[in-house]
Amino acid sequence: MPSAFANDLVALLPRLRRFARALTGAQDRADDLVQAACERALRAEARFVPGSRLDAWMFQIIRNLWIDGLRSGAASGGQHLSLDAAEDIPHGDGPSRVEASLLLRQVRELIATLPVEQREVVALVCIEEMTYREAAEYLDVPIGTVMSRLARARRKIADAVGADAALPLMR
């Protein structure tokens, strides 16, 4: 019978996959990253402090594995972005759906080109919906740094797609 830890880990998988996808830019690499993180977490279950946030612990494992992969060159290569979130596109007429689908693809591609620091903040704040304070604590940076990185990322994406950066990104 699976432990409570394993059950909590399984419940967290969709969020882990979203976070990893935001970091890697490709679902297949994100899935590999999540699998490696889960394996590491299950081996290190005894080091997890009960009552603390499993999601933050897992995000840190994913981030560390991803950075290790970047350093070793394993994460290099072309960006392959599939559009697997078509269910999230608002329903409407055919042209509206196509336009929304193309915009989503463009935004994902742009997120993948952001500097690592900005991509992490976008993933935590805009995708995982952490507060600025939570993201700052997680990244161990001042809250102003989170705000500044997010503002620069939003501006770059907004400029590229011809949108207003004041609008919330991916909410």
C-alpha positions in Angstrom: 0.0 0.0 0.0 1.4 3.4 -1.0 2.5 5.7 1.8 0.8 9.1 2.5 4.0 10.7 1.1 3.6 8.8 -2.2 0.0 9.7 -2.4 0.7 13.4 -1.8 3.5 13.2 -4.5 1.0 11.7 -7.0 -1.5 14.4 -6.3 1.2 17.0 -7.0 2.2 15.6 -10.4 0.2 18.0 -12.6 1.8 21.0 -10.9 5.2 19.5 -11.1 4.7 18.8 -14.8 3.6 22.5 -15.4 6.6 23.8 -13.6 9.0 21.5 -15.4 7.4 22.4 -18.7 7.9 26.1 -18.1 11.6 25.5 -17.3 12.4 23.1 -20.2 10.1 24.4 -22.9 9.2 20.8 -24.0 6.8 18.3 -22.6 9.0 15.3 -23.2 12.0 16.9 -21.3 9.6 18.1 -18.6 8.3 14.5 -18.1 11.8 13.2 -17.8 12.7 15.9 -15.3 9.6 15.2 -13.2 10.3 11.4 -13.3 13.9 12.0 -12.1 12.7 14.3 -9.4 10.1 11.8 -8.1 12.6 9.1 -8.1 15.0 11.3 -6.1 12.2 12.3 -3.7 11.1 8.7 -3.1 14.7 7.7 -2.3 15.0 10.7 0.1 11.6 10.5 1.7 13.2 10.2 5.1 14.8 13.7 4.7 11.4 15.3 4.0 10.2 17.2 7.1 6.6 16.2 7.8 4.4 19.3 8.0 6.5 21.3 5.6 5.5 22.1 2.0 6.0 19.1 -0.2 5.4 21.3 -3.3 8.2 23.7 -2.5 10.5 20.7 -1.7 9.7 19.1 -5.1 10.0 22.4 -7.0 13.5 22.7 -5.5 14.4 19.2 -6.6 13.2 19.8 -10.1 15.0 23.1 -10.3 18.3 21.6 -9.1 18.0 18.7 -11.5 17.3 21.1 -14.4 20.2 23.3 -13.5 22.5 20.3 -13.2 21.3 19.2 -16.7 22.0 22.7 -18.1 25.5 22.6 -16.6 26.2 19.2 -18.1 24.8 20.2 -21.5 22.1 17.5 -21.3 19.3 20.0 -21.6 20.7 21.7 -24.7 19.2 21.3 -28.2 16.3 22.5 -30.1 13.1 23.6 -28.5 10.2 21.3 -29.4 6.9 22.7 -28.2 3.8 20.7 -28.6 0.4 22.3 -28.0 -1.0 19.9 -25.4 -3.1 22.4 -23.6 -5.8 22.9 -26.3 -8.4 22.1 -23.7 -7.5 25.3 -21.9 -8.2 27.5 -25.0 -11.5 29.4 -24.7 -14.3 27.9 -26.8 -15.4 30.1 -29.6 -15.6 30.2 -33.4 -13.0 28.5 -35.5 -10.8 31.6 -36.2 -10.8 32.6 -32.6 -9.7 29.2 -31.5 -6.9 29.1 -34.1 -5.8 32.6 -33.1 -5.7 31.7 -29.4 -3.9 28.5 -30.2 -1.2 30.4 -32.1 -0.8 33.0 -29.4 -0.4 30.3 -26.8 2.3 28.6 -28.8 4.0 31.9 -29.4 4.0 32.8 -25.6 5.3 29.3 -24.7 8.2 29.8 -27.2 8.9 33.2 -25.8 9.0 31.9 -22.2 11.5 29.3 -23.3 13.8 32.1 -24.6 13.7 34.1 -21.4 16.8 34.1 -19.2 16.7 31.4 -16.5 16.0 33.8 -13.7 13.0 35.3 -15.5 11.7 32.0 -16.6 11.7 30.7 -13.1 9.7 33.7 -11.8 7.2 33.4 -14.6 6.8 29.7 -13.8 6.3 30.3 -10.1 4.1 33.4 -10.2 2.2 33.1 -13.4 1.9 29.3 -13.8 2.0 28.0 -10.3 0.2 31.1 -9.0 2.6 31.7 -6.1 2.6 35.1 -4.5 5.6 37.3 -5.0 6.5 36.7 -1.4 6.3 32.9 -1.8 8.4 33.0 -5.0 11.0 35.3 -3.3 11.3 32.8 -0.4 11.5 29.9 -2.7 14.2 31.5 -4.8 15.9 33.0 -1.8 15.9 36.5 -3.3 14.3 39.8 -2.2 10.7 40.4 -3.2 11.7 43.4 -5.3 13.9 41.1 -7.4 11.0 38.8 -8.1 8.9 41.8 -9.1 11.6 43.2 -11.4 12.3 39.9 -13.1 8.6 39.3 -13.7 8.2 42.9 -15.1 11.0 42.4 -17.5 9.7 39.0 -18.6 6.2 40.3 -19.1 7.5 43.3 -21.1 9.6 41.1 -23.4 6.6 38.8 -24.0 4.1 41.6 -24.4 6.4 43.5 -26.8 6.9 40.3 -28.9 3.1 39.6 -29.2 2.0 43.2 -29.4 0.1 43.1 -26.1 -0.1 45.3 -23.0 2.5 44.1 -20.3 0.1 45.3 -17.6 -2.2 42.4 -18.4 -1.7 39.3 -16.3 0.4 36.7 -18.1 -1.1 33.3 -18.4 -3.8 33.6 -15.7 
